[in-house]
Amino acid sequence: MLFYFSCTGNTLWAAKEMAESLHEELINIADKDTWIKHYQLKAGEKLGFCFPVHGWRPPMFVRNFVQHIQIQLTNDTYCFALCTAGDTIGEAMDIFKHDLHNKSIMLHSAFSLIMPESYVGLPFMDVDKPVNEKKKITQAKAKLNSIIPQIANHIKGNIHLTIGNWPKINSRVIGGFFTKHLITDRPFKVSSSKCLHCGKCQAACPVNNISMTNLHTPTWKHNGSCLACFNCYHHCPVHAIEYGWMTQHKGQYYFGRNK
């Protein structure tokens, strides 16, 4: 049983690859029904979590799901987690491990994959150039191929975690500021002269935070659900969506965009 949450598709790709190779059921955390079901693992069935890193932390959407999950484990349940990030993950897995511990779930192994960058909400942040994007995906595929057998064989420990320099400062200090001040949909705006009213931004939002009544110009709901994942921005085919001035003249990315 593998729970996943994905925004720009990096995590979805990794989760699908793992689920297929490990013959595990793939469950999308973003589906409403996922939150209300009671899960019971079978003997020998693995429990996995796959999610992106936001601000050197697990997304609050994922953390909230862990708080709500109703799941019955077996005596031999092996639990693993894999996160994706554009650079480093800091203490994201330590935070996630603590969240699981609060639900009496032991995390046996943790992995991270470096994937193409998608966060564009700060002046110095932009997507990777095409050459680096391709290189990251190639390296991620090779690394995932080495991770899957370790999960299959129930290898334990923090394995292949790219925590970077100053992980505590990044996750606890900068990550705290990120969560409090930068996760908001307030700066999003749409150029009415560019907008095609196609609804792709609404469909791309993993938390259903965009409204398009009768296919009019999209509006954000400002209800606190936005993750600032920028999936709406990245999926706009005419670059009509901006995040204030932060995203002007920046690139777009989602997994499979350049295929």
C-alpha positions in Angstrom: 0.0 0.0 0.0 1.6 3.2 -1.2 0.1 6.6 -0.4 1.4 9.5 -2.6 0.8 13.2 -3.0 2.1 15.0 -6.1 1.9 18.5 -7.6 4.0 18.9 -10.7 4.3 15.2 -11.4 7.8 14.3 -10.1 6.4 12.4 -7.1 3.6 10.8 -9.2 6.2 9.3 -11.6 8.3 7.9 -8.7 5.2 6.5 -6.9 4.0 4.8 -10.0 7.4 3.2 -10.7 7.6 1.9 -7.1 4.0 0.7 -7.0 4.3 -1.2 -10.2 7.7 -2.8 -9.3 6.7 -3.7 -5.7 3.1 -4.8 -6.7 1.6 -2.4 -4.2 -1.7 -0.5 -4.4 -1.2 3.1 -5.2 -3.4 5.6 -3.3 -3.7 9.3 -4.0 -3.8 11.4 -0.8 -5.5 14.2 -2.7 -8.6 12.1 -3.2 -11.3 13.0 -0.6 -12.2 9.4 -0.1 -8.7 8.6 1.0 -9.1 10.6 4.2 -12.3 8.8 5.4 -11.4 5.2 4.7 -10.1 2.8 7.3 -7.1 0.8 6.0 -6.0 -2.7 7.1 -2.8 -4.1 5.8 -2.4 -7.7 4.9 0.5 -9.9 6.1 3.6 -9.0 4.2 2.1 -5.9 2.7 4.3 -2.8 2.8 3.3 0.7 3.9 4.8 3.5 1.8 4.5 7.2 1.6 5.7 9.3 -1.3 5.6 13.1 -1.3 7.4 16.3 -2.5 9.4 18.6 -0.2 8.1 22.1 0.3 10.4 24.5 2.1 12.6 21.7 3.4 9.5 20.1 5.0 6.8 17.7 4.1 3.8 19.5 2.7 1.2 20.4 5.4 -1.4 18.6 3.3 0.6 15.4 3.8 1.2 16.0 7.4 -2.4 16.6 8.1 -3.3 13.4 6.3 -1.0 11.4 8.6 -2.8 12.9 11.5 -6.1 11.7 10.2 -5.1 8.3 8.8 -6.9 5.2 10.2 -4.8 2.2 9.5 -4.2 -1.2 11.1 -0.8 -2.6 10.7 0.5 -6.2 11.0 3.4 -7.3 13.2 5.7 -7.5 10.2 4.6 -4.2 8.4 7.6 -2.6 6.7 7.2 1.2 6.4 9.2 3.3 4.0 9.0 6.9 2.7 10.4 8.6 -0.4 10.4 12.3 -1.0 11.3 14.3 -4.1 13.0 17.7 -4.1 14.7 20.1 -6.6 17.8 20.4 -4.4 18.1 19.3 -0.7 15.5 18.0 1.8 17.0 19.3 5.1 15.2 17.5 8.0 12.0 16.8 6.1 12.3 13.1 6.7 13.0 13.6 10.4 9.8 15.7 10.6 7.8 13.1 8.7 9.2 10.3 10.9 8.1 12.2 14.0 4.6 12.6 12.5 4.3 8.9 11.9 5.6 8.1 15.4 2.7 10.2 16.8 0.4 7.7 15.0 2.4 4.7 16.4 3.8 4.0 13.0 7.5 3.2 12.8 9.4 4.5 9.7 11.9 1.8 8.8 13.6 3.4 5.8 13.7 6.8 4.1 14.9 7.8 0.6 15.1 11.1 -1.4 15.2 11.8 -5.1 16.5 15.0 -6.7 14.2 15.9 -9.5 13.8 19.0 -11.7 13.1 22.2 -9.8 9.6 23.6 -9.9 9.5 26.2 -7.1 9.5 29.7 -8.6 8.1 31.8 -5.7 11.2 33.6 -4.6 13.4 36.0 -6.7 16.4 33.6 -6.8 14.4 30.5 -7.6 13.6 29.3 -11.2 13.1 26.0 -13.0 16.1 24.1 -14.3 17.5 24.7 -17.7 16.5 21.9 -20.2 19.9 20.3 -20.1 19.9 20.1 -16.3 16.3 19.0 -16.2 17.1 16.1 -18.5 20.2 15.2 -16.4 18.3 15.2 -13.2 15.6 12.9 -14.6 18.2 10.5 -16.0 20.0 10.4 -12.6 16.7 10.0 -10.7 15.7 7.0 -12.8 19.0 5.3 -12.1 18.7 6.1 -8.4 15.1 4.9 -8.2 16.1 1.6 -9.8 18.6 1.1 -7.0 16.1 2.1 -4.3 13.3 -0.2 -5.3 15.3 -3.5 -4.5 16.2 -2.1 -1.1 12.5 -1.6 -0.3 11.7 -5.0 -1.7 14.3 -6.5 0.7 13.1 -4.4 3.7 16.5 -2.7 4.1 16.3 -0.3 7.1 17.8 3.1 7.7 18.1 6.6 6.3 19.4 5.8 2.8 20.3 8.2 0.0 19.0 11.3 1.8 20.3 14.5 0.3 19.9 16.6 3.5 22.4 19.4 2.4 24.2 21.9 4.6 22.5 23.4 7.6 19.5 21.0 7.5 18.2 22.2 10.9 18.3 25.9 9.9 16.7 25.1 6.5 13.9 23.0 7.9 13.2 24.5 11.3 14.0 28.2 10.7 13.6 29.0 7.0 11.0 26.2 6.7 9.0 27.7 9.5 9.0 31.2 7.8 8.1 29.5 4.5 5.1 27.8 6.0 3.9 30.9 7.9 4.4 33.5 5.2 5.0 32.1 1.8 2.3 29.4 1.5 -0.5 31.6 0.2 -2.6 32.1 -2.9 -2.9 35.8 -2.4 -0.2 36.9 -5.0 -1.7 34.8 -7.8 -3.1 36.8 -10.7 -4.3 36.2 -14.2 -3.7 38.3 -17.3 -7.2 38.5 -18.8 -5.8 39.3 -22.2 -3.8 36.1 -22.3 -6.1 33.7 -20.5 -7.7 31.1 -22.7 -10.3 30.0 -20.1 -9.2 26.5 -20.8 -9.5 25.3 -17.2 -6.1 23.6 -17.2 -5.0 25.5 -14.1 -8.1 24.4 -12.2 -7.6 20.8 -13.2 -3.9 20.9 -12.2 -4.6 22.2 -8.7 -4.1 19.2 -6.3 -6.2 20.7 -3.5 -9.1 22.1 -5.7 -8.3 25.7 -4.7 -9.2 27.3 -8.1 -12.7 28.3 -9.2 -13.8 28.8 -12.8 -17.5 29.4 -12.9 -18.7 28.9 -16.5 -15.1 28.8 -17.6 -14.5 32.4 -16.7 -11.1 33.8 -15.6 -9.8 31.5 -12.8 -9.9 32.8 -9.2 -8.2 31.4 -6.2 -10.5 30.6 -3.2 -8.3 32.2 -0.5 -9.5 29.5 2.0 -6.1 28.5 3.3 -5.8 25.3 1.2 -3.2 26.6 -1.2 0.2 24.9 -1.0 2.0 27.4 -3.3 3.1 24.4 -5.3 2.7 26.5 -8.6 1.2 23.6 -10.5 -1.5 26.0 -11.8 1.3 28.4 -13.0 3.3 25.6 -14.6 0.3 24.2 -16.5 -0.9 27.4 -18.1 -0.3 27.0 -21.8 0.0 30.7 -22.4 1.8 31.8 -19.3 -1.2 33.9 -18.2 -0.7 33.2 -14.5 1.8 35.1 -12.4 2.7 35.1 -8.7 3.0 38.8 -8.2 6.3 39.9 -9.7 8.1 36.8 -8.5 7.4 34.7 -11.5 7.8 37.2 -14.3 10.2 36.0 -17.0 10.6 32.6 -15.4 10.2 29.2 -16.9 7.6 26.4 -16.4 7.9 22.8 -15.6 5.9 19.7 -14.9 7.0 16.1 -15.4 6.6 15.0 -19.0 6.1 18.6 -20.3 9.0 18.3 -22.8 8.2 14.8 -24.1 
